[in-house]
Amino acid sequence: MNLFDLTGKTAVIIGGNSTLGGTMAVALGGHGADVAIVGRNQEKCEEVCKRIEEAGGKAKSFAADATSEDDLRRVLDEVLAWTGRVDVLMNCPGKNSPTPFFELTMEEWDSIMEVNLKGVVLACQIFGKHMVDKGEGGSIINISSVSSDPPLSRVFTYSASKAAVNNVTMFLAREFAPARVRVNAIIPGFFPAEQNRKILSPERIESIMRHTPMNRFGEADELQGAAVFLASDKASSFVTGALIRVDGGFGSMTI
């Protein structure tokens, strides 16, 4: 159990009010971390905090827009005032749209890229610099997608943004390694949540099942193990630049 003990660590979960982000946040809190839940919907952030506290953890909500540099710098200051440190950063915000390619507008492209890519880069700059300067190591966990490689149909911009997240993850793993700040990504398979239910028609579900060897969707709590593993500087001390799939075998399937 000591391998996964996060006692004394502070984890900042941006987008922690989402279905998957909230579930992973609960896991980190349950393993001893003080958890900062960051999101625009303060009510949902408070709900996640309550779940963490019910599991015996400590949590606090912080209202912020993941694409705002000013908001993220304010959150860093507020978290430092709360616990004095940040050891884990998890980037969970996501935006998607099933718009066909020839109907895609640059406004929609910019909107999705701003959340899925710019938000990750900003958070890694702001919280990553704190970890590097702190000199005690740390862990950054980016949430990618099976659409990052190869791209999925119907989600052109989302796929492109998540492919970029993979690239950013590996780039920063190299840059931050001398400071013992590890940067990894989790690649979830299909975990039906609010943002992707709208594109899951019966035909789409059938296609997904044909391509998923385990022949089912994932449950949100099945991401908790990977999150705790990557957050722990004991369990994953030599793991950086990794893209860890939790996808029921989706990424291993061809024909």
Contacts in CASP RR format, 6 or more apart in sequence:
PFRMAT RR
TARGET T0000
AUTHOR 0000-0000-0000
METHOD contacts of the structure
MODEL  1
MNLFDLTGKTAVIIGGNSTLGGTMAVALGGHGADVAIVGRNQEKCEEVCK
RIEEAGGKAKSFAADATSEDDLRRVLDEVLAWTGRVDVLMNCPGKNSPTP
FFELTMEEWDSIMEVNLKGVVLACQIFGKHMVDKGEGGSIINISSVSSDP
PLSRVFTYSASKAAVNNVTMFLAREFAPARVRVNAIIPGFFPAEQNRKIL
SPERIESIMRHTPMNRFGEADELQGAAVFLASDKASSFVTGALIRVDGGF
GSMTI
2 234 0 8 1.000
3 232 0 8 1.000
3 234 0 8 1.000
3 235 0 8 1.000
4 31 0 8 1.000
4 228 0 8 1.000
4 229 0 8 1.000
4 232 0 8 1.000
4 234 0 8 1.000
4 235 0 8 1.000
5 31 0 8 1.000
5 32 0 8 1.000
5 232 0 8 1.000
5 234 0 8 1.000
6 28 0 8 1.000
6 29 0 8 1.000
6 31 0 8 1.000
6 32 0 8 1.000
6 33 0 8 1.000
6 88 0 8 1.000
6 228 0 8 1.000
6 231 0 8 1.000
6 232 0 8 1.000
7 31 0 8 1.000
7 32 0 8 1.000
7 33 0 8 1.000
8 32 0 8 1.000
8 33 0 8 1.000
8 34 0 8 1.000
8 87 0 8 1.000
9 32 0 8 1.000
9 33 0 8 1.000
9 34 0 8 1.000
9 85 0 8 1.000
9 87 0 8 1.000
9 88 0 8 1.000
9 231 0 8 1.000
10 33 0 8 1.000
10 34 0 8 1.000
10 35 0 8 1.000
10 36 0 8 1.000
10 79 0 8 1.000
10 82 0 8 1.000
10 83 0 8 1.000
10 84 0 8 1.000
10 85 0 8 1.000
10 86 0 8 1.000
10 87 0 8 1.000
10 88 0 8 1.000
11 25 0 8 1.000
11 28 0 8 1.000
11 29 0 8 1.000
11 33 0 8 1.000
11 34 0 8 1.000
11 35 0 8 1.000
11 36 0 8 1.000
11 86 0 8 1.000
11 87 0 8 1.000
11 88 0 8 1.000
11 89 0 8 1.000
11 90 0 8 1.000
11 231 0 8 1.000
12 36 0 8 1.000
12 38 0 8 1.000
12 75 0 8 1.000
12 79 0 8 1.000
12 86 0 8 1.000
12 88 0 8 1.000
12 89 0 8 1.000
12 90 0 8 1.000
12 127 0 8 1.000
13 21 0 8 1.000
13 22 0 8 1.000
13 24 0 8 1.000
13 25 0 8 1.000
13 28 0 8 1.000
13 35 0 8 1.000
13 36 0 8 1.000
13 37 0 8 1.000
13 38 0 8 1.000
13 90 0 8 1.000
13 92 0 8 1.000
14 38 0 8 1.000
14 39 0 8 1.000
14 64 0 8 1.000
14 66 0 8 1.000
14 72 0 8 1.000
14 89 0 8 1.000
14 90 0 8 1.000
14 91 0 8 1.000
14 92 0 8 1.000
14 93 0 8 1.000
14 119 0 8 1.000
14 123 0 8 1.000
15 21 0 8 1.000
15 22 0 8 1.000
15 37 0 8 1.000
15 38 0 8 1.000
15 39 0 8 1.000
15 66 0 8 1.000
15 91 0 8 1.000
15 92 0 8 1.000
15 93 0 8 1.000
15 94 0 8 1.000
16 22 0 8 1.000
16 24 0 8 1.000
16 25 0 8 1.000
16 37 0 8 1.000
16 38 0 8 1.000
16 39 0 8 1.000
16 45 0 8 1.000
16 48 0 8 1.000
16 90 0 8 1.000
16 92 0 8 1.000
17 37 0 8 1.000
17 39 0 8 1.000
17 40 0 8 1.000
17 41 0 8 1.000
17 44 0 8 1.000
17 45 0 8 1.000
17 47 0 8 1.000
17 48 0 8 1.000
18 92 0 8 1.000
18 93 0 8 1.000
18 94 0 8 1.000
18 193 0 8 1.000
18 194 0 8 1.000
18 195 0 8 1.000
19 191 0 8 1.000
19 193 0 8 1.000
19 194 0 8 1.000
19 220 0 8 1.000
20 92 0 8 1.000
20 143 0 8 1.000
20 188 0 8 1.000
20 191 0 8 1.000
20 193 0 8 1.000
20 220 0 8 1.000
20 223 0 8 1.000
21 48 0 8 1.000
21 90 0 8 1.000
21 92 0 8 1.000
21 143 0 8 1.000
22 37 0 8 1.000
22 48 0 8 1.000
22 51 0 8 1.000
22 92 0 8 1.000
23 220 0 8 1.000
23 221 0 8 1.000
23 223 0 8 1.000
23 224 0 8 1.000
24 90 0 8 1.000
24 92 0 8 1.000
24 223 0 8 1.000
24 224 0 8 1.000
24 227 0 8 1.000
25 35 0 8 1.000
25 37 0 8 1.000
25 48 0 8 1.000
25 52 0 8 1.000
25 59 0 8 1.000
25 90 0 8 1.000
26 48 0 8 1.000
26 51 0 8 1.000
26 52 0 8 1.000
26 55 0 8 1.000
26 224 0 8 1.000
27 221 0 8 1.000
27 224 0 8 1.000
27 225 0 8 1.000
27 227 0 8 1.000
27 228 0 8 1.000
28 35 0 8 1.000
28 88 0 8 1.000
28 90 0 8 1.000
28 227 0 8 1.000
28 228 0 8 1.000
28 231 0 8 1.000
29 35 0 8 1.000
29 52 0 8 1.000
29 55 0 8 1.000
29 56 0 8 1.000
29 57 0 8 1.000
29 58 0 8 1.000
29 59 0 8 1.000
30 52 0 8 1.000
30 55 0 8 1.000
30 56 0 8 1.000
30 57 0 8 1.000
31 228 0 8 1.000
31 231 0 8 1.000
31 232 0 8 1.000
32 57 0 8 1.000
32 58 0 8 1.000
33 87 0 8 1.000
33 88 0 8 1.000
33 231 0 8 1.000
34 57 0 8 1.000
34 58 0 8 1.000
34 59 0 8 1.000
34 60 0 8 1.000
34 82 0 8 1.000
34 83 0 8 1.000
35 49 0 8 1.000
35 52 0 8 1.000
35 57 0 8 1.000
35 58 0 8 1.000
35 59 0 8 1.000
35 60 0 8 1.000
36 59 0 8 1.000
36 60 0 8 1.000
36 61 0 8 1.000
36 62 0 8 1.000
36 75 0 8 1.000
36 79 0 8 1.000
36 82 0 8 1.000
36 86 0 8 1.000
37 45 0 8 1.000
37 48 0 8 1.000
37 49 0 8 1.000
37 52 0 8 1.000
37 59 0 8 1.000
37 60 0 8 1.000
37 61 0 8 1.000
37 62 0 8 1.000
38 45 0 8 1.000
38 61 0 8 1.000
38 62 0 8 1.000
38 63 0 8 1.000
38 64 0 8 1.000
38 66 0 8 1.000
38 75 0 8 1.000
39 45 0 8 1.000
39 61 0 8 1.000
39 62 0 8 1.000
39 63 0 8 1.000
39 64 0 8 1.000
39 65 0 8 1.000
39 66 0 8 1.000
39 93 0 8 1.000
40 63 0 8 1.000
40 64 0 8 1.000
40 65 0 8 1.000
40 66 0 8 1.000
42 61 0 8 1.000
42 63 0 8 1.000
45 61 0 8 1.000
45 62 0 8 1.000
45 63 0 8 1.000
46 61 0 8 1.000
48 59 0 8 1.000
48 61 0 8 1.000
49 59 0 8 1.000
49 60 0 8 1.000
49 61 0 8 1.000
52 58 0 8 1.000
52 59 0 8 1.000
53 59 0 8 1.000
60 82 0 8 1.000
62 75 0 8 1.000
62 78 0 8 1.000
62 79 0 8 1.000
64 71 0 8 1.000
64 72 0 8 1.000
64 74 0 8 1.000
64 75 0 8 1.000
65 71 0 8 1.000
66 72 0 8 1.000
66 91 0 8 1.000
66 93 0 8 1.000
66 115 0 8 1.000
66 119 0 8 1.000
66 122 0 8 1.000
66 123 0 8 1.000
67 114 0 8 1.000
67 115 0 8 1.000
67 118 0 8 1.000
67 119 0 8 1.000
67 122 0 8 1.000
69 122 0 8 1.000
69 126 0 8 1.000
72 122 0 8 1.000
72 123 0 8 1.000
72 126 0 8 1.000
72 127 0 8 1.000
73 126 0 8 1.000
76 86 0 8 1.000
76 126 0 8 1.000
76 127 0 8 1.000
76 130 0 8 1.000
79 86 0 8 1.000
80 86 0 8 1.000
80 130 0 8 1.000
85 134 0 8 1.000
85 136 0 8 1.000
86 127 0 8 1.000
86 130 0 8 1.000
86 131 0 8 1.000
86 134 0 8 1.000
87 131 0 8 1.000
87 136 0 8 1.000
87 137 0 8 1.000
87 138 0 8 1.000
87 139 0 8 1.000
87 233 0 8 1.000
88 138 0 8 1.000
88 139 0 8 1.000
88 140 0 8 1.000
88 141 0 8 1.000
88 231 0 8 1.000
89 123 0 8 1.000
89 124 0 8 1.000
89 127 0 8 1.000
89 128 0 8 1.000
89 131 0 8 1.000
89 139 0 8 1.000
89 140 0 8 1.000
89 141 0 8 1.000
90 140 0 8 1.000
90 141 0 8 1.000
90 142 0 8 1.000
90 143 0 8 1.000
90 227 0 8 1.000
90 231 0 8 1.000
91 119 0 8 1.000
91 120 0 8 1.000
91 123 0 8 1.000
91 124 0 8 1.000
91 140 0 8 1.000
91 141 0 8 1.000
91 142 0 8 1.000
91 143 0 8 1.000
92 143 0 8 1.000
93 115 0 8 1.000
93 116 0 8 1.000
93 119 0 8 1.000
93 120 0 8 1.000
94 115 0 8 1.000
94 116 0 8 1.000
94 143 0 8 1.000
94 195 0 8 1.000
95 111 0 8 1.000
95 112 0 8 1.000
95 115 0 8 1.000
95 116 0 8 1.000
95 158 0 8 1.000
95 195 0 8 1.000
96 112 0 8 1.000
96 155 0 8 1.000
96 158 0 8 1.000
96 195 0 8 1.000
96 196 0 8 1.000
96 199 0 8 1.000
97 108 0 8 1.000
97 112 0 8 1.000
97 155 0 8 1.000
97 157 0 8 1.000
97 158 0 8 1.000
98 154 0 8 1.000
98 155 0 8 1.000
98 198 0 8 1.000
98 199 0 8 1.000
99 105 0 8 1.000
99 108 0 8 1.000
99 156 0 8 1.000
99 157 0 8 1.000
100 154 0 8 1.000
101 156 0 8 1.000
104 156 0 8 1.000
104 157 0 8 1.000
108 157 0 8 1.000
109 157 0 8 1.000
112 157 0 8 1.000
112 158 0 8 1.000
112 161 0 8 1.000
113 157 0 8 1.000
113 160 0 8 1.000
113 161 0 8 1.000
116 158 0 8 1.000
116 161 0 8 1.000
116 162 0 8 1.000
116 165 0 8 1.000
117 161 0 8 1.000
117 164 0 8 1.000
117 165 0 8 1.000
117 168 0 8 1.000
120 142 0 8 1.000
120 165 0 8 1.000
120 168 0 8 1.000
121 168 0 8 1.000
124 140 0 8 1.000
124 142 0 8 1.000
124 168 0 8 1.000
124 172 0 8 1.000
124 183 0 8 1.000
127 140 0 8 1.000
128 140 0 8 1.000
128 176 0 8 1.000
128 181 0 8 1.000
131 137 0 8 1.000
131 138 0 8 1.000
131 140 0 8 1.000
131 176 0 8 1.000
131 179 0 8 1.000
131 181 0 8 1.000
132 176 0 8 1.000
132 179 0 8 1.000
132 181 0 8 1.000
135 179 0 8 1.000
135 180 0 8 1.000
136 180 0 8 1.000
137 179 0 8 1.000
137 180 0 8 1.000
137 181 0 8 1.000
137 182 0 8 1.000
137 233 0 8 1.000
138 180 0 8 1.000
138 181 0 8 1.000
138 182 0 8 1.000
138 233 0 8 1.000
139 181 0 8 1.000
139 182 0 8 1.000
139 183 0 8 1.000
139 184 0 8 1.000
139 230 0 8 1.000
139 231 0 8 1.000
139 232 0 8 1.000
139 233 0 8 1.000
139 236 0 8 1.000
140 172 0 8 1.000
140 176 0 8 1.000
140 181 0 8 1.000
140 182 0 8 1.000
140 183 0 8 1.000
140 184 0 8 1.000
141 184 0 8 1.000
141 185 0 8 1.000
141 186 0 8 1.000
141 227 0 8 1.000
141 230 0 8 1.000
141 231 0 8 1.000
142 165 0 8 1.000
142 168 0 8 1.000
142 169 0 8 1.000
142 183 0 8 1.000
142 184 0 8 1.000
142 185 0 8 1.000
142 186 0 8 1.000
143 165 0 8 1.000
143 185 0 8 1.000
143 186 0 8 1.000
143 188 0 8 1.000
144 162 0 8 1.000
144 165 0 8 1.000
144 166 0 8 1.000
144 169 0 8 1.000
144 185 0 8 1.000
144 186 0 8 1.000
144 187 0 8 1.000
144 188 0 8 1.000
144 243 0 8 1.000
145 158 0 8 1.000
145 159 0 8 1.000
145 162 0 8 1.000
145 187 0 8 1.000
145 188 0 8 1.000
145 189 0 8 1.000
146 152 0 8 1.000
146 187 0 8 1.000
146 188 0 8 1.000
146 189 0 8 1.000
146 190 0 8 1.000
146 245 0 8 1.000
146 247 0 8 1.000
146 250 0 8 1.000
146 251 0 8 1.000
147 155 0 8 1.000
147 158 0 8 1.000
147 159 0 8 1.000
147 162 0 8 1.000
148 159 0 8 1.000
148 162 0 8 1.000
148 163 0 8 1.000
148 165 0 8 1.000
148 166 0 8 1.000
148 187 0 8 1.000
149 163 0 8 1.000
149 166 0 8 1.000
151 159 0 8 1.000
151 160 0 8 1.000
151 163 0 8 1.000
152 159 0 8 1.000
154 199 0 8 1.000
155 199 0 8 1.000
165 185 0 8 1.000
166 185 0 8 1.000
166 187 0 8 1.000
166 243 0 8 1.000
169 183 0 8 1.000
169 184 0 8 1.000
169 185 0 8 1.000
169 241 0 8 1.000
169 243 0 8 1.000
170 183 0 8 1.000
170 241 0 8 1.000
170 243 0 8 1.000
172 183 0 8 1.000
173 182 0 8 1.000
173 183 0 8 1.000
173 184 0 8 1.000
173 240 0 8 1.000
173 241 0 8 1.000
173 242 0 8 1.000
174 241 0 8 1.000
176 182 0 8 1.000
176 183 0 8 1.000
176 240 0 8 1.000
177 240 0 8 1.000
180 233 0 8 1.000
182 230 0 8 1.000
182 233 0 8 1.000
182 236 0 8 1.000
182 237 0 8 1.000
182 239 0 8 1.000
182 240 0 8 1.000
182 241 0 8 1.000
183 240 0 8 1.000
183 241 0 8 1.000
184 230 0 8 1.000
184 236 0 8 1.000
184 239 0 8 1.000
184 240 0 8 1.000
184 241 0 8 1.000
184 242 0 8 1.000
184 243 0 8 1.000
184 244 0 8 1.000
185 241 0 8 1.000
185 242 0 8 1.000
185 243 0 8 1.000
185 244 0 8 1.000
186 223 0 8 1.000
186 226 0 8 1.000
186 227 0 8 1.000
186 230 0 8 1.000
186 244 0 8 1.000
186 246 0 8 1.000
187 243 0 8 1.000
187 244 0 8 1.000
187 245 0 8 1.000
187 246 0 8 1.000
187 247 0 8 1.000
188 223 0 8 1.000
188 246 0 8 1.000
188 247 0 8 1.000
189 212 0 8 1.000
189 218 0 8 1.000
189 245 0 8 1.000
189 246 0 8 1.000
189 247 0 8 1.000
189 248 0 8 1.000
189 250 0 8 1.000
190 196 0 8 1.000
190 208 0 8 1.000
190 212 0 8 1.000
190 217 0 8 1.000
190 218 0 8 1.000
190 247 0 8 1.000
190 250 0 8 1.000
191 217 0 8 1.000
191 218 0 8 1.000
191 219 0 8 1.000
191 220 0 8 1.000
191 222 0 8 1.000
191 223 0 8 1.000
192 200 0 8 1.000
192 217 0 8 1.000
193 220 0 8 1.000
200 208 0 8 1.000
208 217 0 8 1.000
208 250 0 8 1.000
209 215 0 8 1.000
209 216 0 8 1.000
211 250 0 8 1.000
211 253 0 8 1.000
212 247 0 8 1.000
212 248 0 8 1.000
212 249 0 8 1.000
212 250 0 8 1.000
212 253 0 8 1.000
213 248 0 8 1.000
213 249 0 8 1.000
213 250 0 8 1.000
213 252 0 8 1.000
213 253 0 8 1.000
214 248 0 8 1.000
214 249 0 8 1.000
216 248 0 8 1.000
218 248 0 8 1.000
222 246 0 8 1.000
223 246 0 8 1.000
226 244 0 8 1.000
226 246 0 8 1.000
228 235 0 8 1.000
229 235 0 8 1.000
229 236 0 8 1.000
230 236 0 8 1.000
230 239 0 8 1.000
230 244 0 8 1.000
245 251 0 8 1.000
END
